[in-house]
Amino acid sequence: MALIVQKYGGTSVGSIEKIKNVAKKVIATKNQGNQLVVVVSAMGNTTDDLIALKNQIAEEVSPREYDTLISTGENISAALLAIAIQDQKENSISLTGWQAGVLTEDIHMKCKILDVDSSRIKAELAQGKIVVITGFQGINSKGDITTIGRGGSDTSAVVIAAALNADVCEIYTDVDGIYTTDPRKLPHAKKLETISHEEMLEMASLGAGVMHPRAVETAKVNKMNLHVKHSHKEGTGTQIIMSGEKTQVVSGIATDDNIAKIGVMHVPDIPGVAAKLFGSLAAEKINVDVIVQSIHEIKKLNDISFTVSKDDYKKSLKITKAITSDWKETQIVGDTKVAKISIVGIGMISAPGVAAKMFHALGKEKINIQMISTSEIKVSCIIAEDHLVKAIRAIHDEFELHK
């Protein structure tokens, strides 16, 4: 008997008909002799709808009340799925995050899961039930409901699977696996049979929306293989596995058009300036991605450019202006019409010239590179947003990822 954790995203449970289909799928899995835990997201656009309702009253609310409201979406889908399973004559129970023992930090909206007390889950499984758990949420030391950030149901599923020492964690979504790049932007993108945790973590962090980065990181730490499959179609999907020998230098291309660039020009070239700027952004929970600094040797001034998400752009601009208000020569510019394109591959570690090949592909298409960021297994470029699709095609062809 295997213990399987399955996670179904918002589009997978986006309607009553889809929920009934998921119920059939999970019952079929249990009938193969497995114990089954199912983690669900909120239905379709429910979370966005709840935020819209909140905004009709006030745009700024206390983080505690925000979490209390937003967490209700998962409660609905979990209860409906348990009801659908019961309606098909199978024993099931729905549990909220706190009922399932998901313990989190004491912060709200973007907290981390600290531990899972899995005793309740195990007790329900021992009674032969299919246990349906709300993703995205938990409870803190004060007994308050918390949420772990948009897309966090992936993380919930992996953490619960690790706590239960599950045999496998399956992530069901509206695509049939991980592709070399977004097939909606490049129709001849190729589905990958396997990808390493390291590569998937980079892809997810760089904007590939199939998996949440924290979920992949958790799976890597716990040495747990993941299996990404389509919710309503049969297929092999993609397995996310421990890294091994790789012959493919580049495995995929990740893109992110939800970014903005801020340039801080003529910054005083003195110790502590960058720390003051980026420390202030970090204090407001703003994640800074690509950072580039250049030096004006004559005047002892620096130019610093960095990227943030578009959601954080206005707040970041306001903080940056406040921090630099006393720097007489400093000027601030911003640009929301940019995108990030990245190549990812474990094989890059031992293959020189990969970055040059990427730059050559962009150069042939006369695409200007505004910023560059690298690690051992990725190269990222910031380019104009309206060149993104052309850039994907050029790089995909350059590295022959369709083969």
BELMONOR-V428317 format. One record per pair of residues at least 12 apart in sequence whose ideal C-beta (glycine too) atoms are under 6 Angstrom apart, sorted by the first residue. I is the first residue (numbers start at 1). J is the second residue. D is the distance in Angstrom with one decimal. If there is no record, write none. Layout:
I_J_D / I_J_D
This chain:
1_33_5.5 / 2_34_4.8 / 2_167_4.3 / 3_35_4.6 / 3_166_4.7 / 3_167_5.4 / 4_34_5.1 / 4_36_5.5 / 4_168_5.6 / 5_37_4.7 / 5_157_5.7 / 5_160_6.0 / 5_161_3.9 / 5_166_4.7 / 5_169_4.7 / 6_38_5.1 / 6_170_4.7 / 7_39_4.4 / 7_157_3.6 / 7_171_5.1 / 8_22_5.6 / 8_40_5.2 / 8_172_4.9 / 9_41_4.9 / 9_173_4.9 / 10_41_4.3 / 10_42_5.6 / 10_44_5.5 / 11_174_4.2 / 12_172_5.4 / 12_231_3.6 / 13_40_5.6 / 13_43_5.4 / 13_77_4.8 / 14_43_5.5 / 14_44_3.7 / 19_80_5.4 / 19_81_5.5 / 19_84_5.2 / 20_84_5.2 / 21_232_5.9 / 23_84_3.8 / 23_85_4.7 / 23_88_5.7 / 26_38_5.5 / 26_130_5.8 / 27_88_5.9 / 27_90_4.9 / 30_130_5.8 / 35_125_5.0 / 36_130_4.9 / 37_131_4.8 / 38_132_4.8 / 39_133_5.1 / 39_135_4.6 / 39_153_6.0 / 39_156_5.4 / 39_157_4.0 / 40_77_4.7 / 40_78_5.3 / 40_81_5.9 / 40_135_6.0 / 41_135_5.4 / 41_153_4.3 / 42_73_2.8 / 42_74_5.1 / 42_77_5.7 / 43_77_4.9 / 46_73_4.0 / 47_73_5.1 / 50_69_5.7 / 50_70_5.6 / 50_73_6.0 / 63_108_3.4 / 63_109_5.2 / 64_108_5.7 / 64_144_5.8 / 67_108_4.8 / 67_145_5.4 / 67_146_5.4 / 67_147_4.7 / 68_145_5.4 / 70_147_5.7 / 71_137_4.4 / 71_145_5.1 / 71_147_5.7 / 74_134_3.6 / 74_135_5.8 / 74_136_5.4 / 74_137_5.9 / 75_134_5.8 / 78_94_4.2 / 78_132_4.9 / 78_134_4.7 / 79_94_4.9 / 81_132_5.1 / 82_94_3.9 / 82_132_4.7 / 85_130_5.6 / 91_128_5.7 / 91_129_4.7 / 92_129_5.7 / 92_130_4.3 / 93_124_5.5 / 93_129_5.1 / 94_132_4.5 / 95_133_5.0 / 96_134_5.1 / 97_134_5.3 / 97_137_3.8 / 97_138_4.2 / 98_139_3.5 / 100_121_5.7 / 100_133_4.7 / 101_116_5.4 / 101_117_3.3 / 101_118_5.9 / 101_120_5.7 / 102_116_5.6 / 102_138_3.6 / 103_115_4.7 / 104_138_4.0 / 104_140_5.3 / 104_146_4.6 / 106_140_4.6 / 106_141_5.7 / 108_146_5.6 / 110_149_4.4 / 111_146_4.8 / 111_148_5.6 / 113_138_5.9 / 113_159_4.9 / 116_159_5.9 / 116_160_5.9 / 116_163_3.7 / 118_163_4.6 / 118_164_5.5 / 135_153_2.7 / 135_156_4.0 / 136_152_4.5 / 136_153_4.8 / 151_212_4.2 / 154_211_5.8 / 154_212_3.9 / 154_215_3.5 / 155_212_5.5 / 155_214_4.5 / 155_215_4.4 / 157_169_5.9 / 158_215_4.6 / 158_218_4.5 / 158_219_5.0 / 159_218_5.7 / 162_222_4.1 / 162_224_6.0 / 169_226_5.4 / 170_227_4.8 / 171_226_5.9 / 171_228_4.8 / 172_229_5.5 / 172_231_4.3 / 176_230_4.0 / 176_233_5.9 / 176_235_4.7 / 177_191_4.6 / 177_228_5.6 / 177_237_4.7 / 177_238_3.7 / 178_192_5.0 / 178_195_5.5 / 178_210_5.8 / 178_228_5.9 / 178_238_4.1 / 179_191_5.4 / 180_252_4.6 / 180_401_4.2 / 181_253_4.0 / 181_392_5.5 / 181_396_5.9 / 185_389_5.4 / 185_392_5.5 / 186_392_5.2 / 186_396_5.8 / 188_402_5.2 / 190_402_5.5 / 192_238_5.2 / 194_239_4.9 / 194_241_5.5 / 195_240_5.7 / 195_251_5.9 / 196_243_3.8 / 196_346_5.6 / 197_220_3.8 / 198_243_5.5 / 198_346_6.0 / 199_251_5.0 / 199_344_5.3 / 199_346_5.8 / 200_216_4.9 / 200_240_4.9 / 201_216_4.4 / 201_217_5.8 / 202_344_4.5 / 202_377_5.9 / 202_378_4.8 / 203_252_5.8 / 203_254_4.7 / 203_344_5.3 / 204_216_5.3 / 206_254_3.7 / 206_342_4.4 / 207_254_5.1 / 207_255_5.5 / 207_256_2.8 / 208_254_4.5 / 225_241_5.0 / 226_240_4.1 / 227_239_5.3 / 243_346_5.7 / 246_346_4.6 / 246_347_4.5 / 248_347_5.6 / 249_345_5.3 / 249_347_3.9 / 249_348_5.9 / 249_351_4.6 / 250_343_4.9 / 250_345_4.0 / 250_399_4.7 / 251_344_5.8 / 251_345_4.5 / 252_344_5.5 / 253_343_5.8 / 253_392_6.0 / 253_395_5.7 / 254_342_4.7 / 255_341_5.2 / 256_340_4.5 / 257_339_4.2 / 257_385_5.6 / 258_309_5.6 / 258_310_5.2 / 259_307_4.9 / 259_340_5.6 / 260_308_6.0 / 260_310_5.1 / 260_313_3.9 / 260_336_4.5 / 261_307_5.2 / 261_335_4.6 / 261_338_5.0 / 262_306_5.9 / 262_320_6.0 / 262_334_5.1 / 263_305_4.5 / 263_333_4.5 / 264_304_4.7 / 264_332_5.7 / 265_303_5.0 / 265_331_4.5 / 266_301_4.7 / 266_329_4.2 / 266_330_5.2 / 267_302_4.5 / 267_304_5.6 / 267_330_5.8 / 268_327_5.9 / 269_300_4.3 / 269_301_5.8 / 269_302_5.2 / 277_323_5.3 / 280_319_5.4 / 280_323_5.4 / 281_319_5.9 / 286_308_5.9 / 286_312_4.7 / 286_316_5.6 / 288_306_5.1 / 288_308_5.9 / 289_307_4.6 / 290_307_4.7 / 290_371_5.1 / 290_373_4.4 / 291_306_4.6 / 292_305_4.9 / 292_371_4.9 / 310_336_6.0 / 317_334_5.6 / 320_332_5.8 / 337_385_4.8 / 338_382_5.5 / 338_385_5.6 / 339_385_4.5 / 339_388_4.5 / 340_380_5.6 / 340_382_5.6 / 341_381_5.6 / 341_391_5.1 / 342_378_5.3 / 342_380_4.0 / 343_358_5.6 / 343_379_5.3 / 344_378_4.7 / 346_377_5.5 / 348_377_5.4 / 349_376_5.3 / 355_379_4.7 / 358_379_5.6 / 358_395_5.9 / 361_394_4.4 / 361_395_4.9 / 361_398_3.8 / 362_391_6.0 / 365_390_5.5 / 365_394_4.8 / 367_383_5.6 / 367_387_4.8 / 367_391_5.4 / 369_381_4.8 / 370_382_4.5
